[in-house]
């Protein structure tokens, strides 16, 4: 739950991400960038919905979901993300425009979580791996936060 000035409350992680991104200038430069950020946020939600099946439910369902996830589903999602990334400056920058946006941050949050829960060969996705480095290591403020953030389940 996000609370602003004790009187505005907002729930749902992507609604919070969009609100903060717009407030602090991470939704791109115009309505086209914003639409592309929203598209990538929705793609991230699709991935999270699929991955959630590996974590929640009865053991048989989780096992079946993990086999599907690690068999092909995860890589199919990542291939789509790599296509989205390479459609902007051949994938050598960010998902949207010339600067980091909420789309890049959300992708890194998402992949950080599921990479910690299952095996992942980033060598198959060099452009995405380089994006993660640009976002997580090259940005001083994000790198500092990642080094000190609390460890949580999600």
N, C-alpha and C positions, 0 to 999 in steps of 0.2 A: 504494500500500500504506500503510495506516495502522498504526502501531505505538504501543501504549500501554504504558508502563512496561516496555519491553523484552521483555515476555512475551506480549502479546496482539497478534496480527496480523490484519488484516482487509483483504480485497480487494473489488473491485467498487464502483464509485462510488455507486450508490444504497444499497447496504448500509452504506457508510461514512456517507453523508448521513443515513440513518435513525438509525444508532447515535449520531452526534454530535448530531443534532436532539433525540433523546430525552434524551441526557445533559445537554444545555444548555437544555432547556425550549422547543424550537421545534417540538414535535409537537402543539401545541394543549393544551387544558385537560382533556380527557377522552378516553375511548376512541372516542367518535363523531368528535371532531376528528382524532384520530390516524388513524382509518379514512379520513376525507376527505383528509388529507394523503397517505396511502398511495395513494389513488385518483389524485390529481393527479400524484404521482411516477410512477405506472405510465403515465398519459397522456403524461407527458414522455418516458418511455422509448419509447413508440410513435412519437412524433414523431422522436426521435433515430434510431430504426431506419430510418424512412423517409428522413430526411435523409442518413444515412450512405451510402445508395446513390448520392448525388450526388458523393461524395468517394472512395469505394473501388470498385475494379473496373476493367474495361477502359474505354477512352475512349468507345466507343459506348454502353455501359451507363450510364456517368456522364452523358453528354449526354442520353440518353433520360430518365434519372431527374431531371435538372435541369429539363428541359422539363415533366415531370409536376409536379414540385415547384413551380415558378414559375407553371405554368398554372393549377392549382387546389388542389393538395394542401396546400400551406402555409396558404393562406387558410382551407381547410376545417378544418384543425387549430386555427387561431387562432379561428375562429368558435366551435368547441366550447369552447375555453378561455374565451372571453368569456362564453358561456352559464354556465359553471361559476362564473366570477367574479361575474356579475350575480345569481346565485342566493343570494349572501350580501350582504345589505344593498345591493342594487341595484348592486353592483360598485364602491361608493365606498370600500371598505376593502381587505380582503385576501381571499384564496381561502377561508380558514378563520377563523372567529371575528373578534375585534377587534384582534388583534396579528399581527405578522409571524410566519410559520411557514416551515418547510422547503419547503412547497409554493410559496410566493412566491419564495423564493430560487432554487429549482430552475427555476422558470419563467423568471426573469431570466437565469440562467446559460445556459439553453437558447436563448432568443431572442437573447441577446447574440451567441452563436456563429453561429447561422444568419443573423442580420441582417448579420453581417460578411462572409458568404460569398455572399449573393444580395440582390437588391433587395427592399425591403420598405416598403410604404406604411402607416405606423402610423396615418394618418388614418382608415383603415377600421376601426380597433380602438381607439377613444378610451379605453375603460375599461381595456384592457390597457396602453396607453401610460401612462396615469395611474398604474397599479399599478407599472410599472417606475420611474417617477419617485419614488413613495412608498418603494419598496425601495432604489433605487440612489442617490437624491439626498437624501431626507429623513432617512435613517438615517446619522448621522455616521460610525459605525464602518465601515459598508459603503462609504460614499463615499470614506473615507480609503484603504481597502484597494484599491478599484478604481483609484484614482489612482496607486498605487505598485506594483501587482501586476506580476509579470513577464509579458512577452508570450510566449505559447505557441501551439502549433497548435490546442490544444483547451482 
